[in-house]
């Protein structure tokens, strides 16, 4: 039986992922490592091809984290507006 880790398409995907990982500024995202271990093809599609299919959970997660992901200056401005409204 052939060794699946020696499949040419797998080796090509691994090489491409390695090139992309080396261009990431800062630490490697844990999610990227998880996708690589879970399914190399999925990691390739997400991190190299940029393909991503939203699900109800990911849409909800984006909505729930919208304030956390804002720029700090924008959050400060919103907090100041909210404080002003509460004083009125």
C-alpha positions in Angstrom: 0.0 0.0 0.0 1.4 3.4 -0.9 2.4 5.8 1.8 -0.2 8.7 1.8 2.3 11.1 3.3 4.4 10.8 0.1 1.6 11.7 -2.2 2.9 14.4 -4.6 -0.2 16.5 -4.2 0.1 16.4 -0.4 3.8 17.3 -0.6 3.0 20.2 -2.9 0.3 21.5 -0.5 2.7 21.1 2.5 5.3 23.1 0.6 2.9 25.9 -0.3 1.5 26.0 3.3 5.1 26.3 4.6 5.8 29.3 2.3 2.6 31.0 3.5 3.4 30.3 7.1 6.8 31.8 6.8 5.2 35.1 5.5 2.9 35.5 8.5 4.1 38.3 10.8 4.2 37.2 14.5 3.3 33.9 16.0 1.5 31.1 14.1 -2.2 31.2 14.7 -3.3 28.1 16.7 -6.3 27.7 14.3 -3.9 27.3 11.4 -2.0 24.6 13.2 -5.3 22.9 14.1 -6.5 22.9 10.5 -3.2 21.6 9.3 -3.3 18.6 11.7 -7.0 18.0 11.2 -7.1 18.1 7.4 -4.2 19.3 5.2 -6.6 20.0 2.3 -8.9 22.2 4.5 -5.8 24.1 5.8 -4.7 24.6 2.2 -8.1 25.9 1.1 -8.4 28.3 4.0 -4.9 29.6 4.4 -3.6 29.5 0.8 -6.6 29.8 -1.4 -8.5 32.0 1.0 -11.7 30.0 0.6 -14.0 30.1 3.6 -17.6 29.0 3.9 -19.6 30.8 6.6 -21.8 28.8 8.8 -24.4 30.0 11.3 -21.9 29.5 14.1 -19.2 31.5 12.4 -21.6 34.3 11.6 -22.8 34.4 15.2 -19.2 34.3 16.4 -18.4 37.4 14.3 -21.4 39.2 15.7 -20.6 38.2 19.3 -17.0 39.4 18.9 -17.7 42.6 17.0 -16.8 44.9 19.9 -13.7 43.0 20.8 -12.4 43.2 17.2 -12.8 46.9 16.9 -9.9 49.3 16.9 -9.2 50.6 20.4 -9.8 54.3 19.4 -13.2 53.4 18.1 -14.1 51.6 21.3 -13.1 54.6 23.3 -15.2 56.9 21.2 -18.2 54.6 21.6 -17.6 54.4 25.4 -17.5 58.2 25.6 -20.7 58.6 23.6 -22.4 56.0 25.8 -21.2 57.8 29.0 -22.5 61.1 27.7 -25.9 59.5 26.9 -26.1 58.1 30.4 -25.5 61.5 32.0 -28.4 63.0 30.1 
